[in-house]
Structure formats: C-alpha cells, structure tokens
Amino acid sequence: MLSFSTEEFKQEIIDCLIHVKEKQTGKGLQLDFPDLLCEDFNCEEYDDILIDENYEVSIFPDETNQEYYMTIREFIDVINESKEVTYHDTLKCITNKRALIRVNNCENEDIHIVNELLTLNSKILELESNINNKSISCSLVKGFTMYGLMRHFKKDYGDYYGSVIDTDAFIEIKYDEMLSKDELNSIYNSYVFELSASHNINMVAEPRFSISELEDYDIELDTTKVLPLRPLLFGKGMDSVLEIFNKGVSSNTNPEYSIIQYSKVLEYVSQTVIREELNTEVFKKLDCPSALNPDANYIKELENLIVELNKKYEIDRGALKITIKTCCDILSITEYAPSHLGKVVNLKQNLEKTKANKEQILEAAYDQLSDSISDTRNHLSHAKTNYVLKGLECPKEDYEDFARMTKALAVQAIRWFARVHEDSRVI
C-alpha cells in the first residue's frame, strides 16, 4: 500500500502536481511518480511504499528520454520557487532565492573538463561570500534548473533541443536577501574573474538559442583534485576593472581584442600605482627636517619633484613600467613571453649567470616588456593604414602568447589593486 509520511505532506504534493498540470504546454513534464490527480487513483494498488521528503523521483522534461533525479521535497521547492520568478529570458533566470546566468566556456579544451565535473556533481566550485553585508554563494551548476523549468513552462524549446539539456551550464548566485541588479553584476564579474584567474576556466555569458554539435573527447580527469578559489573581490573601482578583464576573457578567440582589454586593465590600475608612488616620494620630502621651516627653495624642490614625477609617467609606457614593477612578478610570466621579448624570455637565465648588474638586467626586461605592450596596444588600436610602427610590436603569429602573457599581468595587477585601501584607489 502506498502511504505518506503525513497527510499535510501528501496535500503539499497534490498542490504541486496541480500547479505543474496547470502550467503544462505542449509536451508534458513527465514525473516518475504516482498520479495522485487521477480520478481512479488508489493507494492500495501499490506495493508497500512510504513517500517522505527523501523519496527520489525521475523527471523527463518535454517527454524526452533525458532523465534527471531529485527528491520529491526538492521538486516541490523548485515548483514553489518558480511561482516567484522575477525575470527570465534566454540568458538568465532570477527568483527570490537565486540568479542563474547561462555561461559557455571560451576555451574548447576546458569545457569538457567542466562538463565532466558537473556530470559527477551537479554543483561545483562553490564559494561563499558577502556583499553589502548580504550573504551569498556562487557556484557552477547544470542539470534540471529553474532556467530549464521556466523554458518548459514557456514552451521555449523545439524539436531539436529540449528545455533542459546537458550542455547547459550556469553560474548560480544564491542569496537570502534579494540583490539589486548592480550587486548581481558585481558578484558575476568577480566570480568569473576568480574562475579564470585561479583555474583558467574562462566563462562568458551566452544566451541559448540552439544547440551546437558537440564532439566527444577522451579525457583523463582526477576528480579528487581540489580546486580552491580566493575570496571574491568587491569594493571601490573593482567592478569596473573586473568588467574590463572579463571582456578580454570573453574574446578569447580574438587575441587582438584580448590584448587591448588586458592592457586597459594595466592602464586602469596604473593611476593608483602612480598616485601611491607620488605620495611616497612627497611624504619622504615632507619628512625632511626642512619641512618644519620651509623656505622658497624647499617649496621649489617640492614643486619640481611633483612635476618630474608627473612628466615621468605621463607617457603610457612609463606608466605601464611602474605598474608592472609594482604589481607583478616578471619572472612568473617569462614562460608566456613571445620570442621577440628576448630580455624577458631569457630573464631567469641571465639573472643566474651573473652576480652583478642584476638590477640593470631587470630594468632592461621591464623596459622591453612595457614598451612592447604599449607598442602592440597602440598598433592594434589604430585603424590608420599609414600608422608608423614603433619597433616592439608583437608579431601577429604570437598574438595568442602575447594575450596569455598580458592576461597574467592583468590578474596580478587586479590582485594588487584589491589589496590597496579603497581610499587610495584612483578610479
């Protein structure tokens, strides 16, 4: 005989099934569960089964053969939450409990690793954080989600693709207190940055209109490997610089555009670096004994110091150089450097060969690196056919390596910017 843990729970299931039936359009949402709404339903016709909140059900969206599993409690909660959807389109779904943003991976070799992990676990890379004193959690999810359920209820599917498909992946942001649009954007940008910066999982928001053909790849995956993430980055100026960075990530198949975006990150951070450098030098001057009784010569020296520093960094390659020196570990990017940057490529070997002139070798590498980034960025940004090359532009065949290198520098610059006190950030 079929029985239920409580009569209240049985009624909750019935109410849920009634709502699903009312929302059905076109092909049905099939549930491997007794049809309690059937007029001739009889509990005694079933084997001895107790249905409680942990009873597992199978779901077949759109009458497909694709099967998804969850407990009856989870199914009821999903259906109840669907009554509170505040926004839904082909890209995202927002309820009073979560936001789901559909994403795709920009690098083909990584998407299969992510999909494999999500096959083993419907949720991965979960990270808890808070924004404006509101607790949130972020993760990558797939499977039967609110996004797919709403596509089904809206009959937003066709003969060649279902409302729920295995290739869908989402960034899920969960919250107890409703978030604003700006807060959701900040969280999304920060989480996308962490995925890319920490594990080269490069996600881009992408609406789903149709399914692309997928190739099968044989991969060996260590599912026990821990994939840690750093805390999300929020605060003054962070959302803008992360958005610039993520534009570079989203154009991963267009290295020219990525180089421009990652260079913009360095330029964005450079204003704070220069201000910090200027403050340091000025405070040194102000700490001198003569500052207690300043005369005209002292004021002139202070004025000259400020003018010289401003002049030093008003040229973009000077600003790039001080930014890279301040924020980045140049030795960490030597493996990415294209061959035309010989002083950077061979930096480790050159430093190991000599006990003297190490500072000179480093300065030469910084000069070559900053000049090349400046020349390459300017070359890619100018559409003029008569643009005169400066000499250290990256060769076209090395754009992918150059983009990988500038990305690594941009990540380090953003990390440095996040460590600077908000009052000191220039935006």
Number of C-alpha atoms within 10 A of each C-alpha: 11 14 16 15 11 11 10 10 15 16 13 14 18 16 15 17 18 13 14 15 13 9 15 15 15 12 15 18 20 14 18 13 12 12 13 16 12 8 7 8 11 13 15 10 9 11 10 11 12 12 16 16 16 11 14 17 17 17 21 18 23 24 15 16 9 14 16 14 16 14 15 19 17 16 21 18 12 16 17 14 15 19 12 12 18 11 11 17 14 15 16 21 23 22 19 18 15 22 27 24 25 24 21 20 21 18 16 10 12 16 18 19 18 16 19 15 19 19 15 10 13 16 19 18 16 16 17 13 14 14 16 9 7 13 13 18 16 24 18 25 26 24 22 23 19 23 27 22 19 21 18 23 21 14 18 17 19 11 6 7 14 21 22 25 15 13 14 20 25 24 27 24 24 21 18 12 12 16 20 9 8 10 16 15 14 21 22 23 25 21 25 23 25 22 19 17 20 13 13 14 21 24 26 21 17 16 14 15 11 11 12 8 6 8 7 7 9 7 10 8 10 9 10 6 7 8 11 13 15 11 13 20 23 18 13 15 16 19 20 15 24 25 20 19 27 23 17 25 31 20 17 22 13 14 20 20 21 27 28 24 26 30 24 18 25 28 20 21 26 26 18 18 28 23 16 16 15 16 13 12 16 15 11 10 16 15 11 11 9 11 13 9 7 13 10 8 9 16 12 11 12 16 12 12 16 15 11 11 15 15 11 15 17 12 11 16 21 18 23 27 23 20 24 22 16 16 21 20 14 18 13 12 17 18 12 18 21 21 15 15 19 14 22 27 19 16 20 16 11 15 16 9 10 10 8 9 10 15 10 11 18 20 15 14 21 20 18 20 24 22 21 21 25 23 20 25 21 16 18 14 12 10 9 8 6 7 10 8 11 13 10 17 19 21 12 11 9 14 19 19 18 26 27 20 20 25 26 19 24 27 23 19 26 22 15 16 24 18 10 13 10 13 7 13 20 17 12
